[in-house]
Amino acid sequence: MNQFTASLWGDEAFAAVLAQKSYWQIILGVAKDTSPPLFYLSLHTWMKFFGINEIAIRAHSFLYFLLTVVVVYLIGKKLFDKKTGIIAALLAFFNPFLFQYGFEGRMYSILAFYCILSMYCFLTKRKVPYILATAAALYSHHFAIFIVAVQLFLSLPNLRKNFYKTIQPFLYVALLYLPWFYPLYYQTSLVQSGFWLGKPGIKELYHLLRNFLIGSFKHHFQTKIFAVSLFSLALRRWRRKDFSLVVWFGLPIFLTFAISHLKESIFFDRYMLFIIPALIIILASQRRRLSYPLLVLLIFGLAVMDFNYFVHPIKRPFRELANFVKQIKEPGDYLINWSGSAHHLFESKYYQLEAPLYYPTGEPPFFIGTALMNKNDIIKGLPQKERIGVITSDSPESVYLPHFQLEKTYYFDDLKFIWFTKKH
């Protein structure tokens, strides 16, 4: 078992189910959710050639991750030298946060790639590639707007000299993004109606820096690697030419932090992973003699952490649960997903278990994937069956079905499958 073969979790399963629909159905479906469509369209095309299994889905994201590493090399080489580019590429490949989301069947790798490609084209003044890459970034994730904000900020001195020539590429990007303006307005109104993210504080800023340097998954010498990273940054020679990298890293953090306090909270580290290359290139450049052994130690430590993560998947084993349920389910049994702290409707769909979401009161919030749910995916009442199987990651004691009693619970790590029988 590894990160390619682990079971899909909820958001990945949502993406896989949506990507199996037609191009037009994908666009219509994602327009009712909270993200643009490019990732799902790209995954749909990929699936046509490579299939819909877990390996194919993760390989799609991993390819974008590898392309991101290549562009990091090009930026490091452009801004400094070839040696910096090589060190930056190694740090990018072994960066635990980028590495982790390089195996995620979601839009994070495609967001990182197109944002970083946009920055490369911006820094090298390649107008047409810049327009196309930036439009692709915006169609990958709404947070790509912050890379545009970085570029606009860096363009301010040129605006005074030649306003039209400087602003022209941004206008073309806006023109290409124009078809998504109305869905964007609708999706923004959804988020303003209430989202699940809390307002960030100093603690969240610290965790963001830590996660971007050494990742969010745990390892016994993680703290030591973090100390090496900070020491390497402290040793670095700082010069005026670093300004663009500092803005690239700092401005999106500042803007999302401010928006989260002034309006609805949007501060979330994985949405900003496209700023990690700026921090990596800062680490890799302007080295002192003492920096080299530290960077070697850092790369080695990150590689060990990544290998440990790769061979120890942490995603819930839903495939094993689904296979088990298919074997023991008898005619007349009914399956449901319990709407507790999380639900597993889309994993059930992907692994071909018919198990609607039991939501007895109220309406489910949009951020649990309602855009992809149809009228048969949610039930308010329970059918008159002798036995109902419940899929949940909550404790068995928290699951309550009126007129039914708990019979037996099967455990799959923190996933549970519970049989309930009707009271007589």
Buried (B, 14 or more C-beta within 10 A) or exposed (E): EEBBEBBBBBBBBBBBBBBBBEEEEBBBBBBBBBBBBBBBBBBBEBBEEEEBBBEBBBBBBBBBBEBBBBBBBBBBBBBBEEEBBBBBBBBBBBBBBBBBBBBBBBBBBBBBBBBBBBBBBBBEEBEEBBBBBBBBBBBBBBBBBBBBBBBBEBBEEEEEEEEEEBBEBBEBBBEBBEEBEEBBEEBEEBBEEEBEBEEBEEEBEEEBBBBBBBBBBEBEEBEEBBEBBEBBBEBBEEEEEBEBBEBBBBBBBEBBBEBBEEEBBBBBBBBBBBBBBBBBBBBBBBBEEEBEEBBEBBBEBBBBBBEBBBEEBEBBBBBBBBEBBEEEBEEEBBBBBBBBEBBBBBBBBBBEBEBBBBBEEEEBEBBBBBBBBEEEBBBEEBEEBEBBBBBBBBEBEEBEBEEBEBEEBBEBEEBBBBBBBBEE
